[in-house]
Amino acid sequence: MKKMIILLGLVSFLMSSSASVFAEDVAAPDPAAGAAAPETAEEVPPPPPTLAVSGVCAEPDRMMYNDLIVKIDVKRQQWRERYESVKTEDDIAAYQRQRREFFYEQLGEMWGRTPLNAQVTGVIDRPEYRAEKIVLETLPHFYATGTLFLPRPEKFAPPYPGVLVVCGHSFEGKASNSYQGLCVLGAMNGLAMYIQDPVDQGERLQHFDAEGNPKASTTESHSLAGIGSILLGRNTATYEVWDMIRGLDFLQSRPDVISDRLGVAGNSGGGTQSSYLMALDDRVLCAAPSCYLCSLYGAQTHKSTPQDAEQNIFGQLGFGMDHADYIIMRAPKPTLLNTKTGDFFNIDDTWASFRDALRIYSRQEHSEALSIVEIEGDHGYCPELLDASISWMLRWLAGRDERIVGEYPLPTLSLEEIKSVPNGVMALPEARTTYDINRDYNAELKERRRAKQAALPPEGFADLVRATAKIRPLAEIPPVEPAEVPDEPESFVLKAEGLIGLPIRRHTCGEGSIRLIVTQEGNRSAAASDLAARLKEEKDGAVWSVEPRGWGESRAEGKSYYNKDIFGPDGTIWYLAYLLGETYVGLRAEDVVSTARYLGGENAAPIELTADTPDAALVALHAAAVEPELFSGVVLIPSAVPGSWADYVDRAPRPYPLQNVIHGVLRNYDVEDLMRITGCTVRE
């Protein structure tokens, strides 16, 4: 038997803080060191200084990550200062209200309640419990499959307290033995347990290949659904939260369930969902999230990686909403944290969040309502955590303070037995996916965008773009400075804010106009060189190029959690910016604005922008849109014209680089609007 530690009430625990992971500036080495001497300067030009050589950073491919981690550390300190100011009941109430309002705002516009049209598609009688197979319409023709496990009435008379159980990432969804095992154990001990498949799991798969097989893993499917949702100002979490809200509605509709004695529990991805619901819905009296709560300011960003789309709420770290806040938002309602010593959700961070929440519970004189269980082992449910969860629910929902120890293995249902429908929800009449719902919302937002833009004053569009893409006004962006400039510079690095360096290159000299290439491929790439030659042929003038952060020399591959063939090369790092409330497009647009200000000086004529790829063109269009006086316009070759975000949503699911995703952009504008407002010209 694994050792189990249950701590109730006040717990003393000392946690060591982890150091920030970021590269320090290094001294610039001699550029000629170790290199063969050129025959003549004209025949063999010296190599351009790189980010590392110029002393800007030691690891160019980690530059963006390191810079974002520094920002996260700053926000962590701000969170701590805000948390420490919460002393009185009024303070607590204000803190809870602010975070709940922020949370709902970031989830985006939800839906009005429609009839659930609950169907019982089958009943299974077992000696230990009774199970009803359920289909709900959480939205019209948006079907959720679930199973309601009920006690034997001869052992426990109805009505019963009800518990909503949400599933972690598994294709089996509610059929997973550990997830339905929690329900079986609860029903055998007097609780009504309703378990529901999340989207893209169990019977709710919605993304198939030509042979009808799941086309992506559950995590990839959630993140694919996230792309279009984020562009619309929602999140995959929006769908999950809504399904859980409707799951509670279903429990409350049952005459055999006590409508004001409800709980929620879940493990891993279900731990995420249960943490959200317990923070957002006052109907959740008792909660037992498992193997999730830790800290996004801690190891999850510094040593591990952000998880899939629904586990990252836009701007939550910038605003100041960490995992501890999911508990604090519901204080002093009963909450049990189920944890594992060897979990990849860092156990030290879990204990730190527990302590922070417990201090709030103690100020409310309800420290007994917050508890933690730590089991030795790796990530996931185990018998001890199932026992602890049901014991906790019985204590607070049924008034039965008794220790439950299940007899394992539990009498769970087979994959075929638990099915609510024969062939998954997509075989049901007129069944809809998250992508279908996103398409409808996309069409609705198109009309809203037109009305919003029509009502703007002449300078209003720049402000709209700036607010959406999180681009600061030029006066608030610190000037860039050369990190190291040769006597007659052709290529050098501009030292920008924080740990950021921007390599730039002068391709041609000339009097008069300045044209700036925004290059994704890099200053010395064939794409940038060919484009520079084409521009030189068109007219005289200087042609420069700049590598915004994360491109060219500082390109980052991120980590394998986000399949780069689907989400682009740097999805994990992109989500760090997303958590801070920043956008890659906006950060890179600031790089372009800073570079143009440096190259043009105070009295120069406006600079013409162009780009070597559609992704780079998107950045150039944003820069020109927010600082029209700095740029004369944007000129693109046909192959560099970016596609429409609305078109992506209409044709999803399909791969799309996260670096181009801006939260809620389709509430305000699309690519065609940027091209129109900047006077963008497309020519061969």
Sequence and secondary structure as in RCSB ss.txt:
>XXXX:A:sequence
MKKMIILLGLVSFLMSSSASVFAEDVAAPDPAAGAAAPETAEEVPPPPPTLAVSGVCAEPDRMMYNDLIVKIDVK
RQQWRERYESVKTEDDIAAYQRQRREFFYEQLGEMWGRTPLNAQVTGVIDRPEYRAEKIVLETLPHFYATGTLFL
PRPEKFAPPYPGVLVVCGHSFEGKASNSYQGLCVLGAMNGLAMYIQDPVDQGERLQHFDAEGNPKASTTESHSLA
GIGSILLGRNTATYEVWDMIRGLDFLQSRPDVISDRLGVAGNSGGGTQSSYLMALDDRVLCAAPSCYLCSLYGAQ
THKSTPQDAEQNIFGQLGFGMDHADYIIMRAPKPTLLNTKTGDFFNIDDTWASFRDALRIYSRQEHSEALSIVEI
EGDHGYCPELLDASISWMLRWLAGRDERIVGEYPLPTLSLEEIKSVPNGVMALPEARTTYDINRDYNAELKERRR
AKQAALPPEGFADLVRATAKIRPLAEIPPVEPAEVPDEPESFVLKAEGLIGLPIRRHTCGEGSIRLIVTQEGNRS
AAASDLAARLKEEKDGAVWSVEPRGWGESRAEGKSYYNKDIFGPDGTIWYLAYLLGETYVGLRAEDVVSTARYLG
GENAAPIELTADTPDAALVALHAAAVEPELFSGVVLIPSAVPGSWADYVDRAPRPYPLQNVIHGVLRNYDVEDLM
RITGCTVRE
>XXXX:A:secstr
   EEEEES                     TTTTS   S TTTS      TTTTTS S GGGHHHHHHHHHHHHH
HHHHHHHHHT  SHHHHHHHHHHHHHHHHHHH           EEEEEEE SS EEEEEEEEEETTEEEEEEEEE
  TTTS S EEEEEEE  S TTGGGSHHHHHHHHHHHHTT EEEEE  TTSGGG   B TTSSB S HHHHHHHH
HHHHHHTT  HHHHHHHHHHHHHHHHHH TTEEEEEEEEEEETHHHHHHHHHHHH TTEEEEEEES  S TTTHH
HHTS   SGGG  TTHHHHT  HHHHHHTTTTS EEEEEETT SS HHHHHHHHHHHHHHHHHTT GGGEEEEEE
SSSSS  HHHHHHHHHHHHHHHS         SS     HHHH SSSS GGGSTT   HHHHHHHHHHHHHHHHH
HHHHTS TTHHHHHHHHHHT   GGGS   EEEE  SS SEEEEE STT EEEEEEEE  SS EEEEE SS TTS
HHHHHHHHHHHHHS SEEEEE  TTSGGG     TTS HHHH TTHHHHHHHHHHT  HHHHHHHHHHHHHHHHH
TTTS  EEEEESSHHHHHHHHHHHHH TTTEEEEEE GGG    HHHHHHH SS   GGG  TTGGGT  HHHHH
HHTT EE  
